[in-house]
Amino acid sequence: MHHVAIVVYPGFELLDASGPASVFNVANRALAQRGSSPFYDVGMFSPHPGPVRSSSGVSIEAQSLAGLQPAEAQTLLIAGAEGEHLEPALSDPILMGEIPRLVAGAERFGSVCSGGFFLAALGLVDGRRVATHWDATGPLAKLFPNVSVDPEALYVVDGRLWTSGGVTCGIDMALAMVANDLNSTIAVEIAQRLVLYARRPGYQSQFSPVLQAQLTADGRFADLIDWIRANLHEPLDVRSLAARANLSDRSFHRKFVEATGATPARFVEKLRLDEARLLLSRGVPLKSVAAKVGLSPPSRFADAFERRFGIAPGLFRDMHSDP
């Protein structure tokens, strides 16, 4: 079995630990249904064993970090926390003393969310590229200038180092680990079992254009944005969108820009290209992608994709699609 050790401490973010743990557990269930033995053995470890209270008030039972052997931590992940809980943990001599020992013997190590601060403080990621919660990228980069902090990525893989952005990004990273350890089919099945909207690749931004727009838009445009996302294959010109919003073309354009910070055309194209990138990572043919996201013919799609991402869609698919 592959042993996964998740490090927690008082005030840790519960989903940073429970999210990846759930992914590995569901992977074992998927294997059992295929008649195979479980692959993952997951344990929670803390410098102070026993019940460890998370920031949400839920406690988990943790084993002794000092008693953990390297063979029991083939994958070592450190959960994150908000600043008021992170600072005392960074001063815990047991925690800071045990992490380097376990990292040295791990096949794969990393962090979820602000857990990357532990690795950076110990000098374990100098010269390496890492991800963390978008709100922590600035402080992490400022405190540790020798670390290359990716300000947007959901997760980053740099050799045996795996780091993820905020909270739910740990689930995305764990799914990628499963795909690497087992296969992509099981990873997709896990995403379905967990009722995830999509299995998101690491390069996808933590800043969802839909979520950002829903945060600032009024109720009318929030509903419209949901409809746009579900109908990217449709003609989505200003006239049709304005009619759906029961506004004149001019009024709709002005109010949409005020609400979302982007023109309707630019907003729609961004959604289309983000969806196209997901489809390409699944190996969908270019012609089908162009049709699904409303950017036919393929030449139009290719021009828009390369303008946005700086790479031809065919090459992107070859580089990022699952084998």
C-alpha positions, -999 to +999 in steps of 0.1 A: +000+000+000+009+036-005+011+054+028-002+090+029+006+112+060-014+144+064+001+168+090-023+188+111-020+211+141-044+232+163-065+256+141-058+238+108-082+242+079-104+211+080-110+207+042-072+210+036-069+176+053-103+160+048-105+168+011-074+149+000-082+121+025-117+117+009-102+115-026-078+087-015-106+069+003-129+070-027-100+057-048-098+026-026-136+021-029-133+024-067-105-002-067-126-025-044-155-024-069-130-036-096-119-065-073-086-049-065-069-043-032-069-009-016-039+013-027-039+041-002-034+041+036-042+076+050-033+088+084-035+121+103-004+131+123+003+160+147+031+172+169+007+167+198-013+135+192-049+130+202-079+151+193-067+181+172-093+209+168-096+225+134-105+262+128-141+251+121-144+235+155-143+199+143-116+178+159-099+148+144-079+121+161-042+124+151-012+101+157+022+112+169+042+130+142+075+122+161+066+085+159+060+085+122+086+066+102+096+077+067+082+044+052+048+055+066+049+088+048+055+080+012+033+110+005+036+137+030+011+167+029+009+196+053-025+213+058-028+250+059-044+275+083-053+311+087-026+334+101-036+334+137-032+296+138-004+294+113+020+316+133+021+295+165+024+263+145+054+277+127+070+281+161+063+245+172+097+229+177+084+193+172+065+202+140+094+222+125+119+195+136+101+165+122+091+179+088+126+179+072+132+143+084+100+131+068+105+151+036+139+135+031+124+101+031+092+108+012+085+097-024+063+128-027+058+158-004+039+190-004+013+212+011-023+223+007-031+261+009-009+280+033+008+247+044+035+258+020+047+283+046+062+254+066+082+241+037+094+277+028+104+285+064+125+253+065+142+261+032+128+230+016+114+248-015+141+273-022+144+277-060+112+257-065+079+267-079+050+265-055+012+273-052-007+286-023-040+303-015-043+334-037-046+355-006-013+342+007+008+344-025+020+380-018+031+374+018+047+341+009+067+356-020+077+386+002+088+365+032+107+339+011+121+356-020+140+324-030+107+307-036+090+311-070+053+316-060+027+310-088+000+335-081-029+317-098-023+280-103-047+255-086-017+233-079+019+229-090+040+198-095+078+203-094+095+170-092+084+152-061+071+185-047+033+190-050+017+222-037-018+234-041-038+266-038-066+273-014-088+248+003-107+228-024-075+230-046-062+202-024-089+180-039-078+188-074-042+180-065-051+147-048-071+137-079-040+144-100-020+122-076-045+094-081-043+098-119-005+096-116-005+066-092-033+046-108-050+060-139-071+089-151-102+068-154-103+062-117-096+099-110-125+109-132-147+084-114-137+098-080-146+133-092-180+120-102-185+103-069-176+135-051-200+154-074-174+178-086-182+201-115-150+191-133-117+175-127-096+207-129-060+207-141-033+225-121-028+253-146-063+265-142-066+298-123-079+300-088-098+331-101-129+317-117-144+343-141-179+330-133-174+332-096-158+367-098-187+379-120-213+363-097-197+381-068-202+415-083-232+411-106-268+416-096-293+387-095-303+392-131-268+389-145-258+361-121-286+340-136-276+351-171-240+341-164-251+306-154-271+303-186-241+315-207-218+289-191-243+261-200-249+274-236-214+283-249-223+266-282-251+291-288-247+325-306-240+348-276-240+382-292-251+414-274-285+414-290-294+379-279-280+383-244-298+417-240-331+402-251-326+374-225-320+401-198-350+421-210-328+452-217-320+473-247-287+465-264-271+497-252-284+494-217-274+458-214-238+465-226-233+493-202-248+475-172-229+443-180-196+461-181-204+478-148-213+445-131-185+423-144-157+446-155-157+431-190-176+437-222-200+409-230-178+398-260-147+395-239-165+378-210-180+352-233-148+345-251-130+340-218-155+314-207-153+297-241-116+295-240-114+283-204-139+255-213-119+247-244-088+243-224-105+217-202-119+198-232-085+197-248-069+184-216-093+155-220-082+148-255-113+160-273-106+166-311-101+203-321-131+203-344-154+191-316-140+215-291-146+244-315-182+234-319-188+228-282-176+262-272-192+281-301-159+291-318-164+273-352-147+270-376-116+255-361-094+282-377-113+308-357-110+287-325-072+282-331-067+320-336-085+329-304-069+301-283-033+311-294-040+348-288-052+340-253-027+313-242+002+318-265+001+282-278-017+264-306-046+243-293-033+211-310+000+214-292-017+222-259-038+190-262-007+169-270+011+184-239-017+182-214-042+155-224-043+123-204-025+093-221 
